[in-house]
Each structure stands twice: as structure tokens, then as C-alpha cells.
Amino acid sequence: MSRTYAVVSNKGGAGKTTLATLIAGEYALQSQRVLLIDADSRQNLAGWWKLCHAKGNIPANIEVTTAATQRAVGDVIKKWTGSFDLVIIDAPGVDSVLQNTVIRASEVVISPVQPGIKEIEAAGQTVAEVNDVNDQYGLSVIHMNVRTRITLPGRNLEAYRYIRPFVAGLRDANYKTVLLETELFERNIYREIQNGLGTLQMQELTDSVRKARVEVNALVAEIEARRSGDAVEAAA
């Protein structure tokens, strides 16, 4: 049966689509069959996919489809269960009934967090929603936060320094969430691949791409380690 992950933030422009394509490319490189579902009305993921086809940069082991309604999300997951190793959903960028459906369908929810107060607040809202879904439906959806668009000077910003204690405060309040140690830096290549260049893993291995590849590989490894650890804990 497929694993289903979702990339969720209650703020538009948080970097959901970029994060989804980055990790999808890494899983695909590991010979896992990946289905990306674009459930965001802005259709950024579907637009990237069309550009990839137009430019002949079609990633191996990846397919993309759209699902703009609650029923469509459920139908797509039901139809393709067993055909893919991993389903990754690019969720709507606003709090909605559809977002709730996406969370319920997922094993893991990942929220990108930029070093800004509104972005941090949006991640906190997602944490609360995931925990509410778990409580209401008796589920154990795992929530993870990943810091994105980080710069070296930005690490000195108050907002950046606030992310870790903010997540720690949520955990102290009995919200189940975690802050991943791997960070995604602000890199030109992350923006460029959205113009139909395929995945990060398809790019020529320049020094900047190599650094990005190391970063994304570490992120996927940490996601899987956290997922496995939480699954064992939940079963105990």
C-alpha cells in the first residue's frame, strides 16, 4: 500500500510546491514510484509538470495529477493505491475543508516554515489542525516542520531564532509535532527547477547543485527516520 504524505501550510507562498518537488525527486531517485497530487487551486505543481513536458524534462518514476475537491482527493488516492510507493499531496494554501481531508488521508504532514512571523504562525495553525484531526478521528498523523529559504545572514534574524522555541512551546502544550534539523537554504536552483527543468536530481552536478542535493538527501533521510520512530512509538 502507498504511503501518503502531504505538504501543508495555511499561508500561500510558503514554499509547499518547491518542497514537494524536491523530496519527490529524491524518493524517485531511490527507485520509488511517486505520485504528486496538486490539490492547491493555484495549480503551481500542475504548471511545473506541464512545463517539464513542454521542455522534455520528464522525471523518471514520477507522475502528477490534480484533485481540487474532497471527493477527487479520495478518488485519486483510492484509484492509485498499490500503483505507487509514495503519494505526496500539495495541499491548499488556506485553511479549508479540503485541507482537512488531505490531512486525514495522510500518514505524514510536513509544513515548510520560513523565518517570518506570519509563516511561523501559519505552521502553528497547521500543527493545531493536524492534532484536531487526530483527536477527532482517532488517527496518528505525524506532523513535521522544516525550515526553508534560510540564508546565513537570516540566521541572525529574531524570527529565525524564534522558530525552535515556538515549536518547543507547541510540544510543551501537548501538540504532537517536531522541528526537523535539516534546513533548506535559499538557493537559485530551487526556484529554477519550477520553470520546467524537471527535478533537482536531474540537474547537472555543479557545486551549487551538489550542495542542494546533499541538503535534500539529508531531509528525506530525516523524514523517514522520524516517521519510522513515531510509528514504533505509536505501536508500543
N, C-alpha and C positions, 0 to 999 in steps of 0.2 A: 504494500500500500504506500502511496505517496506521502511524504512529509509535506506539510503546508506551513509556510512562513508568510508573514505579512510585514510590510514596511509602512508604519503608521505615524502620522503627526497631525495634530489639529491646526497646523499652520501651513499655508501654501508657501512654496518656495523654500521648504526646509531641507531639500536635497533627497527626497524619497526616491525619485526615479533614478538618480545617479547611483544611490546606494544599491537599489535593486539590480541595476545592470552590472555593477561592479562585482557583487557577490555571485550573481548568476553566472558570469563568465568564469569565475574561479571554480564553482561547482562543476560547470560544463567541462572545464579543463581536466577535472578528475574523472571524466567519462560518465558523469551523472547526467541523466536526461532531465532537462529543466523546462518547465512551462511557466512563463511570465504572464500574469493576468493584469491587464490595465483596467482598474476599477475607478480611476480618477477621471472626472468629467473633462479635465483639461487635455487628456489623452497624450501626454508627453511621451509615455512609453510606446504607445502605438505609433506616434510620429517618428520616434527614433527607429523603430522597426521598418517602417516604410522607406526611410532614407537609407537604411542598411541595404535593403533590397535594390533600391534605385542605383546605389553606388557599387553593388556587387560585393558588399561586405557582410555576408550572411554567416553568423556564428554557427559552428557545429554544436549539436546536442541542445540547442535552444529553440523553442517555439514561443510565439507571442499571440495572445488573443485578448479580446476586450469583454468586459462584463459590467454593464452600467447600472444594473438593478440587483436587488436582493436575490430574486429568483435566478437571474443569469449567473451570479456568482456560484450559487448552489449547483445549478445545472452543469456548469463547466467543470467544477471540482468532481462531481459525481461521474460525469462522462469520461474524464481523463484519469481517474484514479486507477492505478495499475499501469498506465501507459508512460508515466514519468516517475522519476525518483524523487523529484522535488518540485513543488509548486510555490512560486513566490508571487504574492499579490501586492501591487502598488495601490494602496488604499486611497480613498478620497481625502483631500486635504482639509476637510472640515468635519466637525463632529456631526454625525448623521446616523440614520437608521442603517444605511448601507455599511458604514464603518463598523457598527456594532455587529452586523452579520459577518463581515470579514474577520473580525477578531474571534468570533465564535467558531469559525471554520479553521482557525489556525492553531498550530502547536506552539509556535514561537512568534512573538510580535517584537519588532525592532524599531526603535524610534531614533532618527537622527537628531542630534542636538547641536546647534551652532552656539558659539559664545555670545549670546544675546539674551536679554531678559525675556522678550516675547517668545523666543524659541524654547527657552528653558521652561517657561510657563506652559507652553503647548505640550512639551514632553510630560510634564506633570499631569496634565489633563488626560493624556493617553494612559498613563500609569493608572489613574483612578478608574478610567473606563474599563481597562483590562481586568482590574481587580473586581469591579462591579459585575462584569460578565462572568468571571469565575464564581463569585458568590451566588449569583442568580441562577446559573445553570449547572453548578456543581462541577465546573471544569478546572483544569490546571494549566491554562495557557501561560507560557513563560514570557516575561517581558524583559527586554534588554535595551539599554540606552547606548548609543555610540556617538562620540564627539566627532563632528565633521567641520570641514572648512576651517581648520586650525592653521594658524600661522605662528612662527616663532615669536614675533612681537606681540601677537594676540594672546599669548600665554600670560602676559603681564596684565591683561585687562581684568577688571574686577569681575565681569560677567563670566569669564573663563574660570577664574578661581572659585566662583560660586557653584559651578556645576556639581562638583564632587560632594560638598556638604548638603546641597539641595537633595541629591539622590539619597544620601545618608539619612537625611531628615525624613524622607518618604519611608525608608525602611524602618526607622525608629517608630514611625506611626503605623507600622504593621502592613504597609503596602509591599507586595512582593514584586521587586524589581532589582535590577543590577546595573551598574555602570561598567561597561567593558573598558579594559585597559588600553586596547588598541585604538588609536586615533586616526582619522582620515584628514590629511593636510590639504590645504588649498593648493590644488595642482591644475595647471593648464590642461593636461591630458584628460582629466576627469570631465572638463567642460567640452573638450574637442570631440570625444567619442560620441557625445549626444548629437553630433552633426552627421550621423550615419557611418561612423568609422568602425562599426562592429563593437566588440568588447575590448576592454583594456588588454586582455590576454592575447589579442590578435595583433597588437601594435609591434612595430619594430623595437627591438630591445635596446633603446637608448638609455643613457644613465638615468634620466628622469622617469622613464617607463619602468626601468628596473626597480627604482625606489618605490614607485607606486605598486608594483607587483608584490614586492616584499610586504608592504603595508596591508594590501587586501588579502594576501595569503594568511597573514597573521590574524586578521579579523575573522576570516572564515574558520580558522582553527579554533579561535577562542569561542565563537558562537557554538561550534559543535561540542567543545569541552563543557561549556556552561549548560547546553541542552542535555547532554548525557548525565551530567552531575545532578541537575534538577530532576531528571526523570528517575534516577536511582533514589533520590531523596523522597520523591512523591510516592514511590512504590514501597518504601520502607515502613 
